[in-house]
Amino acid sequence: MGRFIYDTNANSVDIDDRTLAHLRIVMMNKLRRSEPFMFDVEIGDGSGRRSFWIHPSVPIQFHFFGSRQPRINRRWVEELMLAASGPSGLTILPEPSEEDESSQPEPA
C-alpha cells in the first residue's frame, strides 16, 4: 500500500502501489503539459471521497511501500489519461486485463 501526498501529510490518501504507479505516470504527463485537473479518490476506510485540484504549483509525493517497480499496463495509463482530460477529472478506474491490451492491433 502506497501513499499519495498532496502538499502535506494532512492531504494524503493511501493507494495500492500498483495503482499509484499508474497514477504517477498520468499526473507526471498532465503536469508536464501544464494541464491542471481534478483528482477524485475514495478514502480506503469508507469515510467518503476526497477531491484534489492537481496543479503544478503544489508539491506532490508518491510514497511506495513496496521495493519493486510494478509492470505498467499501457492500456490502463491511456484510460486514466482520458479520464483526467475529461469533464469529471481523474478517478481510479478498474485495470483492464492484459489480454485486452495484447488483442489490440499495433498502430501502423
N, C-alpha and C positions, 0 to 999 in steps of 0.2 A: 504494500500500500504506500503510495507516494503522497506528496502534498503540493498543491498549487498555492503559492503565496503571492498575494497582490498587495504591494506596498509594505504591509506589516503582517506579523503573525496573527494579529486580530482579524485580518482579512484573508484567512486561509481555509482551504477545503481539502479533505482527504480524497484522493482519487487513485484507483488502481494504477500501478506502474505502467502497464501496457497501454492503457487508455491515455495516461498522462504523456507518454512518449509521442503519441499521435497528436494530441492537443498541442504539444510543444512545437511540432513542425508547422501546424496550421497557424498558430499565433505568431511564430517567427516570420512566416511568409507574409501574413497580413500586415504586421508592423513594419517589416522591411519595405513594403509598398506604401507606407504611411496611410493605411486604411484602418482607422479605429472601428470597433464593432462591439456588440453586446455579447457577453458570455453568460448563459443561464445554466445553472447546475443545481441538481437536487442534493440536499445535505444527507450524508450517509446515515445519520441517526434518525431519519424520518421526520425531522423537525421543519421541513419546508424546502424552499428554494432560495438561492442567492443569485442575484444578477450583478455582474461586473461590467462596467464600461471600460473596455480594454483600449488603452491609449498609449502611444509611445512615451509620454512624459511620466508614466507611473512605473516604478520598478516591479518586475515580475521575477519570481523564482520558481523553479521546478525542482522539488526535492524528491529524489528517487531513493527508496529504501533498499531496493534490490541491487545486486552488484553487477548484473548482466544487462546489456542493452537488448531490449526486445526487438524481434524481427518486425519490420514495418510492413503493413498491409497498404499498398499504394491506393487501392480502391477505397479503403476507409478514409485515408487522408483526403482524397478527392471529394468524397461525400461530405466530410466535415468542412472542407473549404467552401463548398457550395452553400452549406448551411450558414457558415459565418458571413457569407456575402448576401444572404437573403434577408428579407424584412424582419424575421424573428431572431436573427443572430445565431450564434453558435450554441448548440446543445450537444450533449453526448448521445450520439446515435449508436444503435447496435452495430457491432462489427460484422461486415459481410463475410461470408465464408471465402476461404482461399480458392475454392473451386470456382466460385463466381468470377474471381479475378483471372484465373487461368483460362476460362472459357471465352473471354473477351478477345476479339481479334486485335492483333497489334496494328497500330496506325501505319499507314504506308508512307 
